[in-house]
């Protein structure tokens, strides 16, 4: 595909690729000229303007993919993941930008931790990292954080992900306070009284396996509450990792009423259902849990009709000691940075359940808009953040080869068709054919 990774930032022409850019409604064979880390021109016959040319015949050139729901674990849980290993995994997975959740140790609920994450990302990361600040101090759901302080130090949104604020009045105040700073609230929707001690979706499988179930209502009642609060306060709300059919309908109806609500869905909720848990594989233990087939279908319908705005991995790396234990003792979560794009291409795009252009929008334009990032586009003058896909390239997912410290995935051994083959961040090639450049 060209010369090795050591190109760095340069005058570069990506030639003969199919450019898909939903932000400009472009789907055409075009060349992309990059100079000094910026997009200079889209067009044809640009060879005389470039010092270096990469032939991308039969490849797809997209704006850089964004994953707005990632757990980088640092500070505090570096044995699970670090900012360095997480960004390397992101680059390999085709992501140029990621937003990281605040459930670190200490929690990202103050300016010092937000600054630490931002500085460490600049020192050791190879993709753009956007910290998300906590809504409540120490994620306890008792006292609000200094949101303006978090914003001024780099936080792009607010979330207590991993936890859910149970006090409706405090959540109302959070919406009102966040609105002052035009910050979006990302809600992990879970009523702990309903989900208490639960491990998998409540239903036939949980009864069969003798495991405590988590009813869909645990998610749905909070989705309904937070939509109502966002509507009441005229604030912005984003529903994280939506998983149930009724939750989708609640968001759909709210959008019709004009509520400023968006939603994301994970690849695993789109392509897997609760039947996979039948073998007690702890890699299938996630929160919210894998739901029934009817929920999976509803999620896909919501993705296609625009109810669900973006796809996000909820990348949750764990050490083997957190997962290779009895099911009831295992941690929730699976990794996703290195599998999300290939799984979606293989299971949805190639099976014509999701249009390629729609997929690109769910990974670029929409998350950029939700987080108000100046990303997700190939417009002239914008940062040259680019993801290149090869729809024909085949591979077998091997968790042991992941660059992430986390190997916890049920997708290991899956044969996939369609891979990110190049990741460019600010004009620098940071991944090519699965090989990642050193910082």
C-alpha positions as a Markdown table, in Angstrom:
| # | Residue | x | y | z |
|---|---|---|---|---|
| 1 | Unk | 0.0 | 0.0 | 0.0 |
| 2 | Unk | 3.0 | 2.2 | 0.1 |
| 3 | Unk | 6.1 | 2.8 | 2.1 |
| 4 | Unk | 6.5 | 2.1 | 5.8 |
| 5 | Unk | 5.0 | 3.9 | 8.7 |
| 6 | Unk | 7.9 | 6.3 | 9.1 |
| 7 | Unk | 6.4 | 8.9 | 6.9 |
| 8 | Unk | 5.3 | 11.2 | 9.7 |
| 9 | Unk | 3.5 | 14.4 | 8.7 |
| 10 | Unk | 4.1 | 15.3 | 5.1 |
| 11 | Unk | 2.7 | 16.4 | 1.8 |
| 12 | Unk | 0.8 | 13.3 | 1.0 |
| 13 | Unk | -1.7 | 12.2 | -1.7 |
| 14 | Unk | -4.2 | 9.4 | -1.1 |
| 15 | Unk | -5.0 | 8.3 | -4.6 |
| 16 | Unk | -7.6 | 6.2 | -6.4 |
| 17 | Unk | -9.8 | 5.5 | -3.3 |
| 18 | Unk | -13.5 | 5.8 | -2.9 |
| 19 | Unk | -14.2 | 8.7 | -0.6 |
| 20 | Unk | -17.2 | 8.5 | 1.7 |
| 21 | Unk | -17.8 | 11.6 | 3.8 |
| 22 | Unk | -21.4 | 12.0 | 5.1 |
| 23 | Unk | -20.6 | 15.5 | 6.4 |
| 24 | Unk | -20.3 | 16.6 | 2.7 |
| 25 | Unk | -22.6 | 14.0 | 1.2 |
| 26 | Unk | -19.7 | 12.7 | -0.8 |
| 27 | Unk | -19.5 | 9.1 | -2.1 |
| 28 | Unk | -17.1 | 9.2 | -5.1 |
| 29 | Unk | -13.8 | 8.2 | -6.4 |
| 30 | Unk | -11.5 | 11.1 | -5.4 |
| 31 | Unk | -8.0 | 11.7 | -4.4 |
| 32 | Unk | -7.2 | 13.4 | -1.0 |
| 33 | Unk | -4.3 | 15.8 | -0.7 |
| 34 | Unk | -2.8 | 16.3 | 2.8 |
| 35 | Unk | -0.3 | 19.0 | 3.8 |
| 36 | Unk | 1.0 | 20.0 | 7.2 |
| 37 | Unk | -1.5 | 17.8 | 8.9 |
| 38 | Unk | -4.6 | 19.3 | 7.2 |
| 39 | Unk | -6.9 | 18.4 | 4.4 |
| 40 | Unk | -5.9 | 20.6 | 1.4 |
| 41 | Unk | -8.0 | 19.3 | -1.4 |
| 42 | Unk | -10.3 | 16.6 | -2.7 |
| 43 | Unk | -10.3 | 16.0 | -6.4 |
| 44 | Unk | -8.6 | 14.3 | -9.3 |
| 45 | Unk | -5.3 | 14.8 | -11.2 |
| 46 | Unk | -3.5 | 16.1 | -8.1 |
| 47 | Unk | -0.3 | 14.0 | -8.5 |
| 48 | Unk | 1.9 | 17.1 | -9.3 |
| 49 | Unk | 0.9 | 18.6 | -6.0 |
| 50 | Unk | 2.2 | 15.7 | -3.8 |
| 51 | Unk | 5.6 | 14.6 | -2.7 |
| 52 | Unk | 4.4 | 11.2 | -1.6 |
| 53 | Unk | 1.6 | 9.2 | -3.1 |
| 54 | Unk | -0.3 | 6.2 | -1.7 |
| 55 | Unk | -2.4 | 4.1 | -4.1 |
| 56 | Unk | -5.6 | 3.2 | -2.4 |
| 57 | Unk | -7.3 | 1.4 | -5.3 |
| 58 | Unk | -10.3 | -0.6 | -4.0 |
| 59 | Unk | -10.1 | 1.0 | -0.6 |
| 60 | Unk | -12.5 | 3.3 | 1.2 |
| 61 | Unk | -11.3 | 6.7 | 2.5 |
| 62 | Unk | -13.4 | 8.0 | 5.4 |
| 63 | Unk | -13.1 | 10.8 | 7.9 |
| 64 | Unk | -11.3 | 9.5 | 11.0 |
| 65 | Unk | -13.5 | 7.2 | 13.0 |
| 66 | Unk | -14.5 | 8.3 | 16.5 |
| 67 | Unk | -15.3 | 6.1 | 19.5 |
| 68 | Unk | -17.1 | 8.2 | 22.1 |
| 69 | Unk | -17.3 | 5.5 | 24.8 |
| 70 | Unk | -14.0 | 4.0 | 25.9 |
| 71 | Unk | -12.5 | 3.0 | 29.2 |
| 72 | Unk | -8.8 | 3.7 | 29.3 |
| 73 | Unk | -8.5 | 2.8 | 33.0 |
| 74 | Unk | -5.6 | 5.2 | 33.7 |
| 75 | Unk | -5.1 | 6.5 | 36.3 |
| 76 | Unk | -5.5 | 3.8 | 38.9 |
| 77 | Unk | -6.2 | 0.6 | 36.9 |
| 78 | Unk | -3.1 | 0.5 | 34.7 |
| 79 | Unk | -3.0 | -3.3 | 35.1 |
| 80 | Unk | -6.2 | -3.4 | 32.9 |
| 81 | Unk | -5.2 | -0.7 | 30.4 |
| 82 | Unk | -3.1 | 2.4 | 30.0 |
| 83 | Unk | -3.6 | 5.5 | 27.8 |
| 84 | Unk | -0.7 | 4.3 | 25.7 |
| 85 | Unk | -2.0 | 0.7 | 25.1 |
| 86 | Unk | -5.6 | 2.0 | 24.7 |
| 87 | Unk | -4.6 | 4.5 | 22.0 |
| 88 | Unk | -2.5 | 1.9 | 20.2 |
| 89 | Unk | -5.5 | -0.4 | 20.2 |
| 90 | Unk | -7.7 | 2.4 | 18.9 |
| 91 | Unk | -5.3 | 3.2 | 16.1 |
| 92 | Unk | -5.2 | -0.5 | 15.1 |
| 93 | Unk | -9.0 | -0.6 | 15.1 |
| 94 | Unk | -9.2 | 2.4 | 12.8 |
| 95 | Unk | -10.1 | 5.1 | 15.3 |
| 96 | Unk | -8.5 | 8.5 | 15.2 |
| 97 | Unk | -10.3 | 9.9 | 18.2 |
| 98 | Unk | -11.7 | 8.4 | 21.4 |
| 99 | Unk | -13.5 | 9.8 | 24.4 |
| 100 | Unk | -12.6 | 8.2 | 27.7 |
| 101 | Unk | -15.0 | 7.6 | 30.7 |
| 102 | Unk | -14.3 | 9.0 | 34.1 |
| 103 | Unk | -14.5 | 5.9 | 36.3 |
| 104 | Unk | -10.8 | 5.8 | 37.0 |
| 105 | Unk | -9.0 | 5.9 | 40.4 |
| 106 | Unk | -9.1 | 8.7 | 41.4 |
| 107 | Unk | -12.2 | 9.5 | 39.5 |
| 108 | Unk | -12.0 | 12.1 | 36.8 |
| 109 | Unk | -14.2 | 14.5 | 38.9 |
| 110 | Unk | -11.7 | 17.3 | 39.2 |
| 111 | Unk | -9.3 | 19.4 | 37.1 |
| 112 | Unk | -6.2 | 17.6 | 38.2 |
| 113 | Unk | -7.3 | 14.2 | 36.8 |
| 114 | Unk | -8.7 | 15.7 | 33.6 |
| 115 | Unk | -5.4 | 17.5 | 33.0 |
| 116 | Unk | -3.4 | 14.3 | 33.8 |
| 117 | Unk | -5.4 | 12.3 | 31.2 |
| 118 | Unk | -5.0 | 15.1 | 28.6 |
| 119 | Unk | -1.2 | 15.4 | 29.3 |
| 120 | Unk | -0.6 | 11.7 | 29.3 |
| 121 | Unk | -2.5 | 11.4 | 26.0 |
| 122 | Unk | -0.2 | 14.0 | 24.5 |
| 123 | Unk | 2.9 | 12.3 | 25.8 |
| 124 | Unk | 2.1 | 8.7 | 25.1 |
| 125 | Unk | -1.0 | 8.5 | 23.0 |
| 126 | Unk | -1.1 | 8.2 | 19.2 |
| 127 | Unk | -4.8 | 9.2 | 18.6 |
| 128 | Unk | -6.8 | 12.1 | 19.9 |
| 129 | Unk | -8.1 | 11.5 | 23.4 |
| 130 | Unk | -11.1 | 13.6 | 24.8 |
| 131 | Unk | -11.7 | 13.1 | 28.5 |
| 132 | Unk | -15.2 | 12.9 | 29.9 |
| 133 | Unk | -15.7 | 14.3 | 33.4 |
| 134 | Unk | -17.9 | 12.9 | 36.1 |
| 135 | Unk | -21.3 | 14.2 | 36.9 |
| 136 | Unk | -21.1 | 13.5 | 40.6 |
| 137 | Unk | -18.1 | 13.6 | 42.9 |
| 138 | Unk | -16.4 | 10.2 | 43.2 |
| 139 | Unk | -19.4 | 8.8 | 41.2 |
| 140 | Unk | -21.4 | 8.5 | 44.4 |
| 141 | Unk | -24.4 | 10.3 | 43.1 |
| 142 | Unk | -24.5 | 12.6 | 46.1 |
| 143 | Unk | -22.8 | 15.9 | 45.1 |
| 144 | Unk | -22.3 | 17.5 | 41.7 |
| 145 | Unk | -18.8 | 18.2 | 40.3 |
| 146 | Unk | -17.5 | 21.6 | 39.4 |
| 147 | Unk | -18.6 | 21.2 | 35.8 |
| 148 | Unk | -17.2 | 24.5 | 34.5 |
| 149 | Unk | -13.8 | 23.6 | 36.0 |
| 150 | Unk | -13.9 | 20.3 | 34.2 |
| 151 | Unk | -14.8 | 21.9 | 30.9 |
| 152 | Unk | -12.0 | 24.5 | 31.1 |
| 153 | Unk | -9.5 | 21.8 | 31.6 |
| 154 | Unk | -10.6 | 19.7 | 28.6 |
| 155 | Unk | -13.7 | 17.6 | 29.5 |
| 156 | Unk | -16.0 | 17.3 | 26.5 |
| 157 | Unk | -19.0 | 15.8 | 28.2 |
| 158 | Unk | -20.2 | 14.5 | 31.6 |
| 159 | Unk | -21.1 | 11.0 | 32.7 |
| 160 | Unk | -21.1 | 8.8 | 35.8 |
| 161 | Unk | -20.8 | 5.8 | 33.4 |
| 162 | Unk | -20.5 | 2.5 | 35.3 |
| 163 | Unk | -22.8 | 4.1 | 37.9 |
| 164 | Unk | -26.2 | 5.8 | 37.5 |
| 165 | Unk | -27.4 | 8.8 | 39.6 |
| 166 | Unk | -30.4 | 7.4 | 41.4 |
| 167 | Unk | -31.6 | 10.7 | 42.9 |
| 168 | Unk | -33.9 | 12.3 | 40.3 |
| 169 | Unk | -33.6 | 15.8 | 41.9 |
| 170 | Unk | -29.8 | 15.6 | 41.8 |
| 171 | Unk | -30.0 | 14.5 | 38.1 |
| 172 | Unk | -32.3 | 17.5 | 37.4 |
| 173 | Unk | -29.7 | 19.8 | 38.9 |
| 174 | Unk | -27.0 | 18.2 | 36.9 |
| 175 | Unk | -28.9 | 18.9 | 33.7 |
| 176 | Unk | -29.5 | 22.5 | 34.7 |
| 177 | Unk | -25.9 | 23.0 | 35.7 |
| 178 | Unk | -24.5 | 21.3 | 32.5 |
| 179 | Unk | -26.8 | 23.5 | 30.4 |
| 180 | Unk | -25.0 | 26.6 | 31.6 |
| 181 | Unk | -21.8 | 25.3 | 30.0 |
| 182 | Unk | -23.4 | 23.6 | 27.0 |
| 183 | Unk | -22.1 | 20.3 | 28.2 |
| 184 | Unk | -24.0 | 17.1 | 27.3 |
| 185 | Unk | -24.9 | 14.5 | 29.9 |
| 186 | Unk | -24.1 | 10.9 | 29.0 |
| 187 | Unk | -26.4 | 8.7 | 31.0 |
| 188 | Unk | -25.7 | 5.2 | 32.1 |
| 189 | Unk | -29.3 | 4.2 | 32.6 |
| 190 | Unk | -29.7 | 1.6 | 35.4 |
| 191 | Unk | -32.1 | 1.5 | 38.4 |
| 192 | Unk | -29.9 | -0.3 | 40.9 |
| 193 | Unk | -33.0 | -1.4 | 42.9 |
| 194 | Unk | -34.1 | -3.4 | 39.9 |
| 195 | Unk | -30.7 | -4.6 | 38.7 |
| 196 | Unk | -29.3 | -5.5 | 42.2 |
| 197 | Unk | -27.0 | -8.5 | 42.1 |
| 198 | Unk | -28.1 | -9.2 | 38.5 |
| 199 | Unk | -25.6 | -10.8 | 36.0 |
| 200 | Unk | -27.4 | -11.4 | 32.7 |
| 201 | Unk | -30.7 | -10.5 | 31.0 |
| 202 | Unk | -33.7 | -11.6 | 33.0 |
| 203 | Unk | -35.6 | -14.2 | 31.1 |
| 204 | Unk | -35.6 | -17.8 | 30.0 |
| 205 | Unk | -31.8 | -18.1 | 29.9 |
| 206 | Unk | -31.2 | -16.6 | 33.3 |
| 207 | Unk | -33.8 | -19.0 | 34.7 |
| 208 | Unk | -32.2 | -22.0 | 32.9 |
| 209 | Unk | -28.7 | -21.1 | 34.2 |
| 210 | Unk | -29.9 | -20.2 | 37.7 |
| 211 | Unk | -28.3 | -16.7 | 37.4 |
| 212 | Unk | -29.9 | -13.6 | 38.8 |
| 213 | Unk | -31.4 | -11.6 | 35.9 |
| 214 | Unk | -31.3 | -7.9 | 35.1 |
| 215 | Unk | -34.8 | -6.9 | 33.8 |
| 216 | Unk | -35.0 | -4.5 | 30.8 |
| 217 | Unk | -37.1 | -2.2 | 33.0 |
| 218 | Unk | -33.9 | -1.4 | 35.0 |
| 219 | Unk | -32.7 | 0.5 | 31.9 |
| 220 | Unk | -36.0 | 1.7 | 30.6 |
| 221 | Unk | -37.3 | 3.5 | 33.7 |
| 222 | Unk | -34.1 | 5.6 | 33.8 |
| 223 | Unk | -34.2 | 6.2 | 30.1 |
| 224 | Unk | -37.8 | 7.5 | 30.6 |
| 225 | Unk | -36.8 | 9.6 | 33.6 |
| 226 | Unk | -33.8 | 11.2 | 32.0 |
| 227 | Unk | -35.7 | 12.0 | 28.8 |
| 228 | Unk | -38.3 | 13.7 | 30.9 |
| 229 | Unk | -35.7 | 15.7 | 32.9 |
| 230 | Unk | -33.9 | 16.7 | 29.7 |
| 231 | Unk | -37.2 | 17.8 | 28.2 |
| 232 | Unk | -38.1 | 19.7 | 31.4 |
| 233 | Unk | -34.8 | 21.5 | 31.7 |
| 234 | Unk | -34.3 | 21.9 | 27.9 |
| 235 | Unk | -30.9 | 20.3 | 28.2 |
| 236 | Unk | -28.9 | 17.8 | 26.1 |
| 237 | Unk | -29.0 | 14.1 | 26.9 |
| 238 | Unk | -27.1 | 11.2 | 25.4 |
| 239 | Unk | -28.1 | 7.6 | 26.2 |
| 240 | Unk | -25.1 | 5.3 | 26.6 |
| 241 | Unk | -25.1 | 1.7 | 25.4 |
| 242 | Unk | -28.8 | 1.4 | 24.7 |
| 243 | Unk | -30.0 | -2.2 | 24.8 |
| 244 | Unk | -33.7 | -2.7 | 24.9 |
| 245 | Unk | -36.5 | -2.3 | 22.3 |
| 246 | Unk | -38.6 | -0.1 | 24.6 |
| 247 | Unk | -35.6 | 2.1 | 25.3 |
| 248 | Unk | -35.3 | 2.6 | 21.6 |
| 249 | Unk | -39.0 | 3.5 | 21.3 |
| 250 | Unk | -38.7 | 6.0 | 24.2 |
| 251 | Unk | -35.9 | 7.8 | 22.4 |
| 252 | Unk | -37.7 | 7.6 | 19.1 |
| 253 | Unk | -40.8 | 9.3 | 20.5 |
| 254 | Unk | -38.7 | 11.8 | 22.4 |
| 255 | Unk | -37.0 | 12.9 | 19.2 |
| 256 | Unk | -40.4 | 13.3 | 17.6 |
| 257 | Unk | -41.4 | 15.7 | 20.4 |
| 258 | Unk | -38.2 | 17.7 | 19.9 |
| 259 | Unk | -36.3 | 16.6 | 22.9 |
| 260 | Unk | -32.5 | 17.1 | 22.5 |
| 261 | Unk | -31.7 | 13.4 | 23.0 |
| 262 | Unk | -29.2 | 11.2 | 21.2 |
| 263 | Unk | -28.2 | 7.5 | 21.7 |
| 264 | Unk | -25.4 | 5.1 | 21.0 |
| 265 | Unk | -25.3 | 1.3 | 20.6 |
| 266 | Unk | -22.5 | -1.1 | 20.9 |
| 267 | Unk | -21.4 | -3.6 | 18.3 |
| 268 | Unk | -22.0 | -6.5 | 20.7 |
| 269 | Unk | -25.6 | -5.5 | 21.4 |
| 270 | Unk | -26.1 | -5.2 | 17.6 |
| 271 | Unk | -24.8 | -8.7 | 16.6 |
| 272 | Unk | -25.1 | -10.9 | 19.8 |
| 273 | Unk | -28.0 | -11.9 | 22.0 |
| 274 | Unk | -28.4 | -13.5 | 25.4 |
| 275 | Unk | -28.2 | -17.1 | 23.9 |
| 276 | Unk | -24.4 | -16.6 | 23.8 |
| 277 | Unk | -24.3 | -16.6 | 27.6 |
| 278 | Unk | -25.6 | -20.1 | 27.8 |
| 279 | Unk | -22.0 | -21.5 | 27.9 |
| 280 | Unk | -21.1 | -19.4 | 31.0 |
| 281 | Unk | -18.4 | -17.5 | 29.0 |
| 282 | Unk | -17.5 | -14.6 | 31.2 |
| 283 | Unk | -16.5 | -12.6 | 28.1 |
| 284 | Unk | -20.3 | -12.3 | 27.4 |
| 285 | Unk | -21.0 | -10.7 | 30.8 |
| 286 | Unk | -21.6 | -7.0 | 30.0 |
| 287 | Unk | -23.6 | -4.2 | 31.5 |
| 288 | Unk | -26.2 | -3.6 | 30.2 |
| 289 | Unk | -26.5 | -7.4 | 29.4 |
| 290 | Unk | -26.9 | -9.0 | 26.1 |
| 291 | Unk | -30.7 | -9.0 | 25.5 |
| 292 | Unk | -33.1 | -11.1 | 23.6 |
| 293 | Unk | -33.2 | -11.4 | 19.8 |
| 294 | Unk | -36.2 | -9.1 | 19.5 |
| 295 | Unk | -34.2 | -6.4 | 21.3 |
| 296 | Unk | -31.2 | -6.9 | 19.0 |
| 297 | Unk | -33.5 | -6.4 | 15.9 |
| 298 | Unk | -35.1 | -3.3 | 17.5 |
| 299 | Unk | -31.6 | -1.8 | 18.0 |
| 300 | Unk | -30.7 | -2.4 | 14.4 |
| 301 | Unk | -34.0 | -0.8 | 13.3 |
| 302 | Unk | -33.3 | 2.2 | 15.5 |
| 303 | Unk | -29.8 | 2.5 | 14.0 |
| 304 | Unk | -31.2 | 2.5 | 10.5 |
| 305 | Unk | -34.0 | 4.9 | 11.1 |
| 306 | Unk | -31.9 | 7.5 | 12.9 |
| 307 | Unk | -33.2 | 6.9 | 16.4 |
| 308 | Unk | -29.8 | 5.7 | 17.4 |
| 309 | Unk | -27.1 | 8.1 | 16.4 |
| 310 | Unk | -23.8 | 6.4 | 16.7 |
| 311 | Unk | -21.9 | 3.1 | 17.3 |
| 312 | Unk | -19.6 | 3.1 | 20.3 |
| 313 | Unk | -17.6 | 0.2 | 21.6 |
| 314 | Unk | -17.9 | 0.6 | 25.4 |
| 315 | Unk | -14.3 | -0.7 | 25.4 |
| 316 | Unk | -13.9 | -2.2 | 28.8 |
| 317 | Unk | -10.6 | -4.0 | 29.3 |
| 318 | Unk | -10.0 | -6.3 | 32.2 |
| 319 | Unk | -7.1 | -8.4 | 33.4 |
| 320 | Unk | -7.5 | -12.2 | 33.1 |
| 321 | Unk | -7.9 | -12.3 | 36.9 |
| 322 | Unk | -11.1 | -10.3 | 36.6 |
| 323 | Unk | -12.6 | -12.6 | 34.0 |
| 324 | Unk | -11.2 | -16.1 | 34.5 |
| 325 | Unk | -13.3 | -16.7 | 37.6 |
| 326 | Unk | -16.8 | -18.0 | 38.3 |
| 327 | Unk | -19.5 | -16.2 | 36.3 |
| 328 | Unk | -21.0 | -14.4 | 39.3 |
| 329 | Unk | -17.6 | -13.1 | 40.4 |
| 330 | Unk | -16.5 | -11.9 | 36.9 |
| 331 | Unk | -16.3 | -8.3 | 36.1 |
| 332 | Unk | -18.7 | -6.8 | 33.5 |
| 333 | Unk | -17.4 | -5.7 | 30.1 |
| 334 | Unk | -15.6 | -6.6 | 27.0 |
| 335 | Unk | -13.0 | -4.9 | 24.8 |
| 336 | Unk | -14.0 | -3.5 | 21.5 |
| 337 | Unk | -11.5 | -1.0 | 20.0 |
| 338 | Unk | -9.8 | -3.6 | 17.8 |
| 339 | Unk | -13.0 | -5.5 | 16.7 |
| 340 | Unk | -15.8 | -2.9 | 16.4 |
| 341 | Unk | -15.2 | -1.9 | 12.8 |
| 342 | Unk | -14.6 | -5.4 | 11.4 |
| 343 | Unk | -17.5 | -6.9 | 13.2 |
| 344 | Unk | -19.9 | -4.3 | 12.0 |
| 345 | Unk | -18.6 | -4.6 | 8.4 |
| 346 | Unk | -18.8 | -8.4 | 8.5 |
| 347 | Unk | -22.2 | -8.9 | 10.2 |
| 348 | Unk | -24.2 | -5.8 | 9.1 |
| 349 | Unk | -22.7 | -4.1 | 6.1 |
| 350 | Unk | -21.9 | -7.2 | 4.1 |
| 351 | Unk | -25.2 | -8.7 | 4.9 |
| 352 | Unk | -26.9 | -5.4 | 3.8 |
| 353 | Unk | -28.4 | -4.7 | 7.2 |
| 354 | Unk | -26.7 | -1.4 | 7.4 |
| 355 | Unk | -25.5 | 0.8 | 4.4 |
| 356 | Unk | -21.8 | 1.5 | 4.3 |
| 357 | Unk | -22.4 | 5.3 | 4.2 |
| 358 | Unk | -24.7 | 5.0 | 7.2 |
| 359 | Unk | -22.1 | 3.1 | 9.1 |
| 360 | Unk | -19.5 | 5.7 | 8.3 |
| 361 | Unk | -21.8 | 8.5 | 9.6 |
| 362 | Unk | -22.4 | 6.6 | 12.8 |
| 363 | Unk | -18.6 | 6.5 | 13.4 |
| 364 | Unk | -17.8 | 10.0 | 12.2 |
| 365 | Unk | -20.2 | 12.9 | 11.7 |
| 366 | Unk | -22.7 | 11.9 | 14.4 |
| 367 | Unk | -20.3 | 11.3 | 17.4 |
| 368 | Unk | -18.4 | 14.5 | 16.4 |
| 369 | Unk | -21.6 | 16.4 | 16.5 |
| 370 | Unk | -22.7 | 15.0 | 19.9 |
| 371 | Unk | -19.4 | 15.9 | 21.5 |
| 372 | Unk | -19.0 | 19.1 | 19.5 |
| 373 | Unk | -15.6 | 18.0 | 18.1 |
| 374 | Unk | -14.1 | 19.7 | 15.1 |
| 375 | Unk | -13.7 | 16.2 | 13.6 |
| 376 | Unk | -15.5 | 13.7 | 11.6 |
| 377 | Unk | -15.1 | 15.4 | 8.2 |
| 378 | Unk | -12.8 | 15.6 | 5.2 |
| 379 | Unk | -13.6 | 19.3 | 4.6 |
| 380 | Unk | -10.8 | 21.5 | 3.3 |
| 381 | Unk | -8.8 | 23.0 | 6.1 |
| 382 | Unk | -9.7 | 20.4 | 8.7 |
| 383 | Unk | -7.3 | 18.1 | 10.5 |
| 384 | Unk | -6.3 | 15.2 | 8.3 |
| 385 | Unk | -7.8 | 12.5 | 10.5 |
| 386 | Unk | -8.6 | 9.6 | 8.2 |
| 387 | Unk | -9.6 | 6.0 | 8.4 |
| 388 | Unk | -9.0 | 3.7 | 5.4 |
| 389 | Unk | -11.1 | 0.5 | 5.0 |
| 390 | Unk | -10.5 | -2.5 | 2.9 |
| 391 | Unk | -13.9 | -4.2 | 2.5 |
| 392 | Unk | -12.4 | -7.4 | 1.0 |
| 393 | Unk | -9.6 | -8.0 | 3.4 |
| 394 | Unk | -10.2 | -11.2 | 5.5 |
| 395 | Unk | -8.8 | -12.0 | 9.0 |
| 396 | Unk | -9.5 | -14.1 | 12.1 |
| 397 | Unk | -9.8 | -12.2 | 15.3 |
| 398 | Unk | -7.2 | -13.3 | 17.8 |
| 399 | Unk | -7.5 | -11.8 | 21.3 |
| 400 | Unk | -3.9 | -12.8 | 22.1 |
| 401 | Unk | -2.6 | -10.5 | 19.4 |
| 402 | Unk | -4.5 | -7.4 | 20.7 |
| 403 | Unk | -2.5 | -4.3 | 21.5 |
| 404 | Unk | -5.0 | -3.6 | 24.3 |
| 405 | Unk | -4.0 | -5.1 | 27.6 |
| 406 | Unk | -7.5 | -6.5 | 27.7 |
| 407 | Unk | -8.2 | -9.8 | 25.9 |
| 408 | Unk | -11.7 | -10.2 | 27.1 |
| 409 | Unk | -13.8 | -10.6 | 24.0 |
| 410 | Unk | -16.3 | -13.3 | 22.8 |
| 411 | Unk | -15.2 | -12.5 | 19.2 |
| 412 | Unk | -11.9 | -14.3 | 19.3 |
| 413 | Unk | -11.8 | -16.9 | 16.6 |
| 414 | Unk | -14.4 | -15.1 | 14.4 |
| 415 | Unk | -13.6 | -14.8 | 10.7 |
| 416 | Unk | -14.2 | -11.3 | 9.6 |
| 417 | Unk | -14.3 | -9.6 | 6.1 |
| 418 | Unk | -13.5 | -5.9 | 6.0 |
| 419 | Unk | -10.8 | -4.2 | 8.1 |
| 420 | Unk | -9.4 | -0.8 | 8.8 |
| 421 | Unk | -6.0 | -0.9 | 7.0 |
| 422 | Unk | -4.7 | 2.6 | 7.6 |
| 423 | Unk | -5.3 | 5.2 | 10.3 |
| 424 | Unk | -4.0 | 8.8 | 9.8 |
| 425 | Unk | -4.1 | 11.3 | 12.7 |
| 426 | Unk | -3.2 | 14.9 | 12.0 |
| 427 | Unk | -1.6 | 13.9 | 8.7 |
| 428 | Unk | 0.6 | 11.2 | 10.3 |
| 429 | Unk | 0.1 | 7.6 | 9.5 |
| 430 | Unk | -0.2 | 5.8 | 12.9 |
| 431 | Unk | -1.4 | 2.4 | 11.6 |
| 432 | Unk | -0.8 | 0.6 | 8.3 |
| 433 | Unk | -1.9 | -3.0 | 7.6 |
| 434 | Unk | -2.3 | -3.7 | 11.3 |
| 435 | Unk | 1.1 | -2.4 | 12.3 |
| 436 | Unk | 1.1 | 0.6 | 14.6 |
| 437 | Unk | 3.7 | 3.4 | 14.7 |
| 438 | Unk | 5.6 | 4.1 | 17.9 |
| 439 | Unk | 4.9 | 7.5 | 19.5 |
